[in-house]
Amino acid sequence: MVCLSFTSLLALGKSCSLSKYQLPAPHERKAVQKMKQHFENILLPNRKCIKLFHRKLNPAELLVPDRMMLVEAELNLTIAMLGLPADPSFSGTRQQPMAFLTQAREDLRHCMATEAPLHQPSRKLRHWLQKLQTARETETTSCLEASAIIYIFEVLKDLQCVALREQCT
């Protein structure tokens, strides 16, 4: 019975794979780039408020479970902002990136639940998560939206770092 449980746990652990995010498919990157350019062209965001993804925290310096938590928070914000009502022309442009990021978040959550269900964030990460939460409560929605979209490639880079696990440098 113990061997069966251990084998089941091994199977669960092996089913967690983020390898497809090590290098997102070219069509996914192209869709994200197109959406970002479209957003910049139609909304011309106020660049003063775009500070959320400027951080001293380097994901490569974090433990893998901390990286997962960091990327989950970034994905949560980005997906929430992409889900806001938008200009009809932008709504179509964001569908593919939103589907890709939503799938990435689901895969990431599965891995977190499988590999580090009781992990507590490091002090550095807790500080950044608190800053993000404060920004979500105090910044305007348009500022949060602009930050999430303008820095979407940083989120993809952080997702790639999580997928690379210990090889992320």
C-alpha positions as CSV (number, residue, x, y, z in Angstrom):
1,M,0.0,0.0,0.0
2,V,2.8,2.4,0.9
3,C,4.5,1.6,-2.4
4,L,1.3,2.3,-4.3
5,S,0.9,5.7,-2.6
6,F,4.6,6.6,-3.3
7,T,4.2,5.6,-7.0
8,S,1.0,7.7,-7.2
9,L,2.9,10.7,-5.8
10,L,5.7,10.2,-8.3
11,A,3.2,10.1,-11.1
12,L,1.6,13.3,-9.9
13,G,5.0,15.0,-9.7
14,K,5.9,13.9,-13.2
15,S,2.6,15.2,-14.6
16,C,3.7,18.8,-13.7
17,S,5.5,20.1,-16.8
18,L,6.1,23.7,-17.7
19,S,8.6,22.9,-20.4
20,K,6.4,24.3,-23.2
21,Y,7.0,27.7,-21.6
22,Q,10.8,27.6,-21.8
23,L,10.4,29.0,-25.3
24,P,6.8,29.9,-26.2
25,A,5.8,29.1,-29.8
26,P,6.5,31.8,-32.3
27,H,2.8,32.3,-33.1
28,E,2.1,32.9,-29.3
29,R,4.9,35.5,-29.1
30,K,3.7,37.1,-32.3
31,A,0.2,37.4,-31.0
32,V,1.4,39.0,-27.8
33,Q,3.6,41.4,-29.7
34,K,0.7,42.4,-32.0
35,M,-1.6,42.9,-29.0
36,K,1.0,45.1,-27.2
37,Q,1.6,47.2,-30.3
38,H,-2.1,47.6,-30.8
39,F,-2.6,48.7,-27.2
40,E,0.2,51.2,-27.5
41,N,-1.2,52.6,-30.7
42,I,-4.8,53.1,-29.5
43,L,-4.4,54.0,-25.9
44,L,-1.0,55.8,-25.6
45,P,-0.8,55.0,-21.8
46,N,0.6,57.5,-19.3
47,R,4.2,56.2,-18.8
48,K,4.5,57.8,-15.3
49,C,2.3,55.2,-13.7
50,I,4.1,52.1,-15.2
51,K,6.3,51.1,-12.3
52,L,4.8,47.7,-11.2
53,F,7.3,45.6,-13.1
54,H,10.3,47.7,-12.3
55,R,11.8,45.7,-9.4
56,K,15.0,44.9,-7.8
57,L,13.8,41.3,-7.4
58,N,15.5,39.0,-10.0
59,P,13.5,35.8,-10.5
60,A,16.7,33.8,-11.2
61,E,17.9,34.6,-7.6
62,L,14.7,33.1,-6.1
63,L,14.0,29.5,-5.2
64,V,11.8,27.8,-7.8
65,P,8.6,27.9,-5.5
66,D,9.1,31.6,-5.0
67,R,9.5,32.1,-8.8
68,M,6.2,30.2,-9.2
69,M,4.5,32.5,-6.8
70,L,5.9,35.6,-8.4
71,V,4.8,34.6,-11.9
72,E,1.4,33.6,-10.6
73,A,0.9,37.1,-9.2
74,E,2.1,38.6,-12.5
75,L,-0.2,36.4,-14.5
76,N,-3.2,37.1,-12.2
77,L,-2.7,40.9,-12.7
78,T,-2.1,40.6,-16.5
79,I,-5.1,38.3,-17.1
80,A,-7.4,40.5,-14.9
81,M,-6.3,43.5,-17.0
82,L,-6.8,41.8,-20.3
83,G,-10.3,40.8,-19.2
84,L,-11.4,44.4,-18.8
85,P,-13.9,45.8,-21.2
86,A,-12.0,47.3,-24.1
87,D,-12.2,48.9,-27.5
88,P,-13.7,46.3,-29.9
89,S,-10.6,46.3,-32.1
90,F,-8.4,45.6,-29.0
91,S,-10.8,42.9,-27.7
92,G,-10.1,40.7,-30.8
93,T,-6.3,41.3,-30.5
94,R,-6.1,40.1,-26.9
95,Q,-8.0,36.8,-27.2
96,Q,-5.1,34.6,-28.2
97,P,-2.6,36.1,-25.6
98,M,-5.2,35.9,-22.9
99,A,-5.9,32.2,-23.7
100,F,-2.2,31.4,-23.7
101,L,-1.6,33.2,-20.4
102,T,-4.7,31.6,-18.8
103,Q,-3.4,28.2,-19.7
104,A,0.1,29.0,-18.4
105,R,-1.5,30.1,-15.1
106,E,-3.5,26.9,-14.9
107,D,-0.4,24.8,-15.6
108,L,1.6,26.8,-13.1
109,R,-1.0,26.4,-10.4
110,H,-1.0,22.7,-10.9
111,C,2.7,22.6,-10.5
112,M,2.5,24.7,-7.4
113,A,-0.1,22.4,-5.8
114,T,1.9,19.3,-6.8
115,E,5.4,20.5,-5.9
116,A,5.2,23.1,-3.2
117,P,1.7,23.2,-1.7
118,L,2.8,24.5,1.7
119,H,5.6,26.9,0.5
120,Q,5.7,30.2,2.2
121,P,7.2,33.1,0.2
122,S,10.7,34.4,1.1
123,R,10.9,37.9,2.7
124,K,12.0,39.5,-0.6
125,L,9.1,38.0,-2.4
126,R,6.6,38.9,0.3
127,H,7.8,42.5,0.1
128,W,7.2,42.6,-3.7
129,L,3.8,40.8,-3.4
130,Q,2.8,43.4,-0.8
131,K,3.9,46.3,-3.2
132,L,1.8,44.7,-6.0
133,Q,-1.2,44.4,-3.7
134,T,-0.9,48.0,-2.6
135,A,-0.6,49.1,-6.3
136,R,-3.8,47.1,-7.1
137,E,-5.6,48.9,-4.4
138,T,-4.3,52.4,-5.0
139,E,-3.5,52.7,-8.8
140,T,-6.1,53.5,-11.4
141,T,-7.4,50.7,-13.5
142,S,-5.9,52.3,-16.6
143,C,-2.5,52.5,-15.0
144,L,-2.7,48.8,-14.0
145,E,-3.8,47.9,-17.4
146,A,-1.0,49.9,-19.1
147,S,1.6,48.4,-16.7
148,A,0.4,44.8,-17.4
149,I,0.4,45.2,-21.1
150,I,3.5,47.3,-21.6
151,Y,5.5,44.8,-19.5
152,I,3.9,41.7,-20.8
153,F,7.2,40.4,-22.2
154,E,8.7,40.7,-18.7
155,V,6.0,38.4,-17.5
156,L,6.8,35.9,-20.4
157,K,10.5,36.1,-19.5
158,D,9.6,35.3,-15.8
159,L,7.4,32.5,-17.0
160,Q,10.3,31.2,-19.0
161,C,12.5,31.4,-15.9
162,V,10.0,29.3,-14.0
163,A,9.9,26.7,-16.8
164,L,13.7,26.5,-16.8
165,R,13.7,25.8,-13.1
166,E,17.3,25.5,-11.8
167,Q,18.8,26.3,-15.2
168,C,17.4,29.9,-15.1
169,T,20.2,32.4,-14.8
